[in-house]
Amino acid sequence: KAGVTQTPRYLIKTRGQQVTLSCSPISGHRSVSWYQQTPGQGLQFLFEYFSETQRNKGNFPGRFSGRQFSNSRSEMNVSTLELGDSALYLCASSPWTGNTEAFFGQGTRLTVV
Amino acid sequence: KQEVTQIPAALSVPEGENLVLNCSFTDSAIYNLQWFRQDPGKGLTSLLLIQSSQREQTSGRLNASLDKSSGRSTLYIAASQPGDSATYLCALANAGGTSYGKLTFGQGTILTVHP
């Protein structure tokens, strides 16, 4: 069974640009959540999607958004990039919504210059 | 608000030692607790999941325990090997409300096992 796939693995963007990251969950999993990992703040929850609906959202500005498609694949978008958005963005897949076991992808390393 | 603390922040041991990593949390109304491993620059690998109703879980050389009353979990690694070198993270899922679908992570323990 294939794991969680995140694309791209690495990105370099300029301040002010916008970026879209993609996550394909494990086959059959319907919940996707996103996390930001930085050296200073550690892992922080961004949002969770289930059945194309955002079920919960972390404490991030509105520049961070996401969506989920009918095949459970998810994308997150960051607009008007700031230097502080440089981080490893991790996607997690779970069989169902709520607090079931989470399986993580390899992450997308975003560098904002 | 759930707060998760992992002690020690870093640990360096010789190969073969048995070791214990600690995770404490402030809100005992948890749904489950997961231990993860993270290699540098990589994603998280799930090691063990303990449901709220369980006291411990075992997988190979790993054993994780959960004591909700004291707000603690420990990860025991037996006969450590250099390949165990990584950052170990504990993460908690609280029940319902604003915690729905969210994991709260500790800052991790950086483990180095030297030959």
Interface residues (C-beta under 8 A of the other chain):
Chain A: V4 Q6 S31 S33 Y35 G42 L43 F45 E48 F50 R55 N56 G58 L88 L90 A92 S94 T97 G98 N99 T100 E101 A102 F103 F104 G105 Q106 G107 R109
Chain B: Y31 N32 Q34 F36 G41 K42 G43 L44 T45 S46 L49 L89 A91 A93 N94 A95 T98 S99 Y100 G101 K102 L103 T104 F105 G106 Q107 G108
